[in-house]
């Protein structure tokens, strides 16, 4: 007869072999035979959590700990689960109990150190980080410990500078600014605007790795000069809430945004620790309010667009492997997206393959990802979508693919090479490429949801109806929006058949109301209102 331990061992093997369904079934079989088996409870809870049912997973792990209070694995995984649920103090208590059992834990030590930095407990963070380094825990290719110790040292220096009456008053801005992410772009634009407005800025780089950085010659030289101390009242961190770290004695202000209807519990819990949250659009503010954030501590200050003089940015010369030139097509539709489910590239491709024909004078230009290495994934996606639609790529209008790291100017070159910009995204906190495309005069095809409603409407853009649907993958358990593919196909067909008659322009509207200069003025006014300047 097969013993419970034999079944459990087989389940663990399937669990590690990534056969979660069969492993979960065996864990349930074990629990049917012995409802008080702590390993089966804990490991089933882990699989349930990974399947998006975080609270249910936490409950199973809690049952395991009632039976075996010092179960190291259950303590660790319930701590991680409690963090995801936004129960940060409970999570820290579980990490500490795990650390008692596993003093060299390469998860609990760094997590507790990060928690201490997030709360501004610098002495505690230093002890934990030094202990972690001595034990060799929490290392990795990005050298996280060294960078965390550097951030701690900078936080101590910022606190001391704030008390030095000999220093000029100013503002500390923290964020990633050396890469090609949207947050990095916002840091670069806001910081330049702040400096041009006469505000002394101390810029602190939050980079956790050097691998994704743009070359120095592609960065604004100004950014490399903003390392001088200032006497600040506040730290403005432009990033997601979990990456914000408190500097004792200074106000903590987070400029951030979110793409779905509701922010994750972890974001809500982290944000409540900060003095103020600034978001780019009303849709993000509503997400914070639905999470219970105090209304007087969440504010709207939109991001911006650049005014580009005609002819200043030459169009990118795009040629595919067959020798076809993008410029030869009358309708040139641009989409800039990370290679993830939220950007809904499968929806873009389904609509394109289904609605266009090879003889159309139209082409789709996809700029995918922030670096290289996505072409294989795109080939797989195209194969899958082609099977879904029942049409091959050769039967549709051509698709041009651009990947790799591009400078801000090179990205602008993609815009000037295009006539239209199209998104099928499930949700956006701002969508810099869409907004910039509109400012440069491209006709916009935008989902009618989230941030798009902040700066677009049917008068200046073609809006795609987008009902609310459940999110998937990283957004499992949350709701987002799904643009109507039939309506998108009808609209795409219309603009290809009659590009002149369907032209709409958001250019004057965006440049008048959403320039980076206007965005910076709004931000400065708000920071003064919050007594941060």
N, C-alpha and C positions, 0 to 999 in steps of 0.2 A: 504494500500500500504506500502511495506517495505521501510523504509527511508534509506538514505545513511549511517547514523550513525548506524543503525541496521546491515547493511551489513558489515560495517567496524568492528563493535564489534564481529560479527561472524568470520570474517577473523582473527582478533587478537586471538580469542579463538583457532582457528585451528592452527595458527602460534605457539602459546605456547604449543599446543598439538602435535607438531612435524609433522603436516600434511602440509608440506610446499607447495606441489603442489596445493591443494585446496585453501590454504590461498592466494597464488600468484594469482590464477584465480579470487578470490573475490576482491583483491586489484585492479586488472586491470578493473574489472567491475565497481568498485567505480570511477576509473579515467576516464572511458568512460562516466560516468554520470557527473563527476565534475573533469576536468583535473587539477584543482588548489587545490586539496585536499592534504595538506602537510603530514598528517599522512600516507595516503595510498602511497604517493611517497616515504617517508622515509622508511616505513616498506617493501615495495616492493624492494627498493634498498638494504635493508639488506638481503633479501632472494636471490636476484640476486648475491650479493657478496658472500654469503655462497655457491652458486652454482658454484663458480669459475670464474664468470664474474665480477672481482673486479672493473675495470674501469667503466663498465656500472652501477654497484651499486653506485659508487661514484657520477656519473652524476645524477642519480635519487635523491640522497640525496641533491646534490647541488640545484636542482630545488625546493626541499622542503624548503631549507633555503632561497632561493630568495623570496619565498612566506611568510615565517615566520622566519626571521633572528635569533631569539632567541629561536628556537625550541630545547630544551635541548637534547632530544633523538637523533635528527638528527645531532646536533653538535657532540655528543659523538661518534656516529657510523660512521659519516664521518671522524672524526679524526682517528679512528682505521683503516678505509679503506685507508685513505691517507698514514698512516704508511705502510700498506701493499704495496702500490704503490711506496714507497720510497720517498714520498714528506714529509720529516720529519719536515721542518720548518712550512709548512702549517698545518700539523697535530698538532703540538704544539700550534699554534694559535687557532685552534678549541678546543683543550683541555682547554685552558685558558678561552675561552668564555664560555664553558660548566661549568667551575668552578665558574664563576661569578654567574651563575644561580643555581648551586648545590654545595655550598661551602664544603660540606662533601662528595663529590663524591668519592666512593671507587675505581673508575677506573681512573678518570682524575688525581687525586693527585699522586698515585703511578706511573702512566705513565709519568707524567711531572718530577717526581723525577728521574726515570730511565733515561729519556732523559738528564737531567742535569748531572748525573753521567757518561753517555756515552760520553758527551762532555767535561768532566773534570771541570764542573762548581760546585765546591764542596760546596761553601757557599750556593748557591741556592738549591742544593740537600739537604743540612742540614735543611734549612728552611722548605722545602716541606715535608721532612720525619718527622720532629718534629710536623708539623701541622697535618699530616696524623695520627700520633700516638695519638695526643691529641684528635682528632675527632673519633678515632677508625676505620678509613678507611683503606682499603688495607691490612687487617690482613690475617689470614689463618693459616692452620696447620704448614706451614714451617716458620712461624714468619718472613715474608719477610721484614718487616720494620726494625726489629732489625738487620738482616743480612745486609741490605742495609746500615744502619748506621755504622755497623762494617767495611764494604768495604770502606765507605767514610773516616772513621778514618784511615784505613790502607793507603789509597791513600794520605792523608795529611802527614802521617809519611814517606811514600816513597819519596814524594816531598822534605821534610826536609832533609832526609838522603842523597839525591842526591847533596845537597849543603854543606854537612859536610865533609870537607877535611881531617878530622881525621879518617874517615872510609875507609876500603879497597875497591878498585874498584870491581865491580861485575855486575851481571845481575839479574833482577827481573823476575821470571817466575810465571805466574798466570794460574791457571786452576784447574779443578776438577781432583783429583788424588786418591781419596779414594774409588771409586766405580769400577764397572767392565765394564765401557764403553770403546769404542775404544779411545776416546780422553784421558781418564784417563790413559790408558795403555801407550799411546804416551808420556804423561807427565812423567810417572815413568821412562820410558826408556831414554828419552832425558835428564832428570835431572841427572840421574845417570851418563850418558855419559859426560855431561858437568862438573860434579864434578870430575870425573876421569881424565878429561883433564886439571884439575887445575883451573877451573873457579869457583869463589865464587858465589853461587846462593842463593838468597833469594826466597823461595818458598811460594807463597800465595795461599791458598785454596779457590776456588770459589764455594764450595758446597753450594747449596741453601737448602738442607735438609740432615738430618742424616739417613733417613730410608733406603737408598740404599747403605750405606757404607759397605765395607768389614771390617771384624774384624781387629783390630790393629795387631794381630799376623800373619795376612796374607799380611801385608804391608812391604815393604822394610824399615827396621829401619832407614836407612839414611834419608828418607823423613821427619821424625819427628824431625830431628836436624837442618833443614835448615830454621830456623826462625830468624837468626841473621841479623842485618842491614848491608846493603852494599851501597856503593856510585855508583849508576847505571846511565848509560846514557839512558837506554831503558827498557821498560817493554815488555816482550815476553808473549803474552797470547795465550794459546793453547786451542782454543774453536771455536764456531761459531761466526761470526761477531756481531750479536745482543747482545751477552753476553760480548763484550769487553767494558771496561770502561777506559777512558783516565786519566792518571795521569799528571797534569800540569808540564811542564818543562822536561818531559821525552819523548823519542820517543815511539810511539805506534806501535807495530809490532804484527800482528795477524798470527799465524800458524793455518791454517784451510784447508778445502777441501769441495767439493760438488759432488753430485752423479748423477745429470742430466746434460743435455746439457747447460742449462742457469741458472745462479743463480737468486734467486728471487729479485725483485726490492728493497726490504728492505735491503737485504744483500749488494747489490751494493751501495746503499746510505750510509749504515754504513761503508763499506770498504773505501769509498772515504774520510772519516774523518780520517782514520788511515795513518800513515806515510808509512808503507809498509805492504803488504800481502805476506805471504809465503804459498805456497800450495805444496801438496805432489807429484802431477803428472802434466804432460803437459795438460791432459784433463781438469783439474780444472783451470789451467792458461787460457786456451782458453775460458772457461766459464766466467771468470772475464773480459777478453779482449772483448768478445762479449757484455758485459754489459757496455762497455765504460771506463773500468778502465785504467789509464795510464800505458803503457807497462813497464816503468822504475820503477814502484812501485809494481809490482807483480812478484814473483820469485818462482822457483821450487827448493824444497829440499825434496827428498823422505824420507818416513818413512823407517823402517827396519824390520829385522827378527833376531831371536836368533839362535845361533849355539847350538845345543843340542847334547851332547855326547850320543852315543848308550848305552842304558841300564840305563842312569841316571834317566829318567822319566819312572816309571813303567806304563804299560798300564792300563787304567781304567777297572775295572771288571764290565761289563754291563750285567745284566740279566733282562729279561722281566717278566711280570706277569705269563706267561706260563712256566717259568723255562728255556727258551731258552737262551743260552749264545752267546753274540756277537762274541766271540773269535772262536766259532765253524764254522763260515762262512769264506769261502776263500776270498771273495771280501767284504770288509767292507767300505761303503761309508759314509763319514762324511759331514754334513752341519751344520754350526753354524749361526743362524739367529735370529734377533729380530722378534717379531711377528707383522709384518707390511706388507703392500702391496708392498713396494719397494723390499723386499726380495723375493717376488714371490714364496712363499711356496706352493701356489695352483698349480703353474706350476711344481714345483719339484714333488709334489704328483701325478699330472696327468701323468707325464712321468713315474714315478715309477710304478704306478698301471697299466698303459697301457703296459709297456715294460717288466716287470719282471713276473716270474712265481713262484709259491710256492715251486717248486722243485729246484729252483736255489740255488747254494751255495753262496748267496749274501744277504746282509742286509744293510738297510739304518739307520744311526744313526743321529738323529736330536737333536741338542742342541738348544732349543728355549727360547728366552727371557733372561733377566738378573736376573730374580727372579722366584718366584713360581706363580701359578695361571693361567697358560696358557693351562693346559691340557684340560679344558672344551672347550676352543676355538679351540684347535686342534681336538678334537672329532667332533665338528661341521664342521670344515673344511674337515676332512676326509669323513664325511657323504656326504657333498656337492660334493666333488671331485669324490667320488665313484659313485654317481648318474650321474655325467657328463661323466665319462669314461665307465660306464656300467660294472664295475668289482668291486668286494668286496676286502677288505684288505686281507681276507683269501686266495684269488686267486693269490695274488702277493707275492713276497719275503717279509720277515718280516721288520717292521719298529720299531726301538727302539727309545724311547723318553726320553730325559734327560732335566729336568728343574731345577730351583733353582740357587742360587748364588754360583759360583765356583771361587776358587783362580786361579791365573795365572798357578800354578803348576798343579792343577786339570784339567784346560783347556788343558794343554799340554798332560795330560794323555788320553784325548779323541783322540788327534792326534796320539799318539803312539798305541792306540787300533785300528786304522783304516789303511786301505791300499790306499784309494782314498779320494780325497776331491772334492766336486761338488757344484757349485753354478748356480742358474738360475736368479740371481739378475738383476733388471732393471737398476742398475747403482751403482757404488762404487767410493768413494773418495780414498780408498786404499784397503780395505778388509784384515785386519790383520790376521784373521784365514786362509784365502786362502794362503796368502804369507808365513805364518808360516808353513802350511802344506807342501808347496813346499820345504821349507828349511829343513824339516824333512824327505824328500824323498818320500812323498806320490805322487801318480799319480794324476794329476790335470785335472778336467773337468771344463773349465772356459768360461764364455761368452766372445765373442770377442768385447769388448767395454770398455769405460771409463778407470779406473785405471788399469785394467788387462793388457792393452796394454803397460803399463809402465814397467812391469817386466816379462811378459810372451809372448810367441809366439808359433807358431805351432811346433817348434823344441823341446820345452821342456814341452809342455802341449797340451792337446786336447782342441781346441778352438771351441766354439759353435757360428755359425753365429747369428747375433743379429741386425735386422733392427730397425731403429728409428720409434717410435710410440708415440702417445700422452700419457702423464702421467695421473694418476688418484689420487684421494683423496688429500693428501697434495701436490701433484705435478700437480694438475689440472691446465691447462693453460701452462704447460711446456712440453717439449719433453724428453723422456728417451729412453731406448732400451728394446726390448722384445726378449729374446733368442728363437730361432726356436725350438719348442717342438718336431717336427718330427725328426730333425737332432739330438737333444739331446737324443731322444729315440733310434735312430740308434746307436749312439755312446755308450750309456749305455749298450745296448745289446751286442755290440762288446767287451767292456771291461769285461763284465761278462762271456761271452763265451770263451774269450782268454785273461785272465789277464796278462799272461807272454808276449804274443806277442804284447800287446798294451801298455806295460809299457813305460812311459816317465818320465824323472826326471828333475826337475828344480833346484835340490838341489845345485849343484856346482855353477850354474849361480847366484842364489840368495845369497848364502853365500859369493861369491866373490864380488858382486856388491852392495848388499843391506843389509849387516849386520848393526846392530844398531851402531857399532863402526864407520863404513863408513858413516852412516846417520848423526851421531853426528859431525863427522869431516866436512862434507859438510855444516851442519848448522852453525858451528862455523866460518868457512871461510866466509859464507855469512853474518853473523852478523858483522864480522870485516869489510867486504866490505861496509856495511851499517853504519859503525861507531857506532855500538850499543855495542861494547865491547872495 
